[in-house]
Amino acid sequence: MVRSHVPIPSDPVERIRALRVMREVYRRGEKPSLEVTYRTVNGSTCGPYYVARWRRDSRFRHGRTLYLGKLKNESVSFVEWLVSLDKEQVLELARHLMRNLRSVLKTLLTEVSSLSYKKARRVLARGLAMAFDARPANSTRIRDVLEELPDRLESFLIRTLGGWPAHYSSHLRKVIRSRRRSLDGKHEVPDVLLELERWKLRHG
């Protein structure tokens, strides 16, 4: 059992970042490393920024990086605490949190069914932050709960929890550059979700 005090973020956005980390822990069965990265914008180096990172292994062909932001962010403190635990403690916490997430999603299903897409999305985004406080659900899979949502809300939730796969953003840049050339320099925004499905088919 995890005996240490859990530094749960108070800010909803930071909670969702921490939740995404724990969902990836649950999926991969491995705790992340906390790493520092920098960005170059117009020739200037910005940072340091912190990321949670998983390397590729025999089960997963690609690694995964989740952005956490600057050192002062609560999600950084959460992951810093997480990597100090034993692997079994981290996996136990991830399992507990995923059961909480199922409880939250079940509750939100009834609340968003009659709302417009924009309002429903707002309720879902806020509701995800409650996963740290919820009571665990029974054995219903998260996927089963998600499939009860309307298609657009389901894809919104999946993107919010999962983010883009590793290396997908570089693929998307190539698609945009290719379309610019074919349109004589004009910019056309690709269908991001369609391109993502094509990318997934190619990368397994």
HELIX and SHEET records of a PDB file:
HELIX    1   1 PRO A   12  ARG A   28  1                                  17    
HELIX    2   2 GLU A   74  VAL A   83  1                                  10    
HELIX    3   3 LYS A   87  VAL A  112  1                                  26    
HELIX    4   4 TYR A  117  LEU A  128  1                                  12    
HELIX    5   5 ALA A  129  PHE A  132  5                                   4    
HELIX    6   6 ILE A  142  LEU A  146  1                                   5    
HELIX    7   7 ASP A  151  GLY A  162  1                                  12    
HELIX    8   8 TYR A  168  SER A  182  1                                  15    
HELIX    9   9 VAL A  192  HIS A  203  1                                  12    
SHEET    1   A 3 SER A  33  VAL A  41  0                                        
SHEET    2   A 3 SER A  44  TRP A  54 -1                                        
SHEET    3   A 3 ARG A  64  GLY A  69 -1                                        
END                                                                             
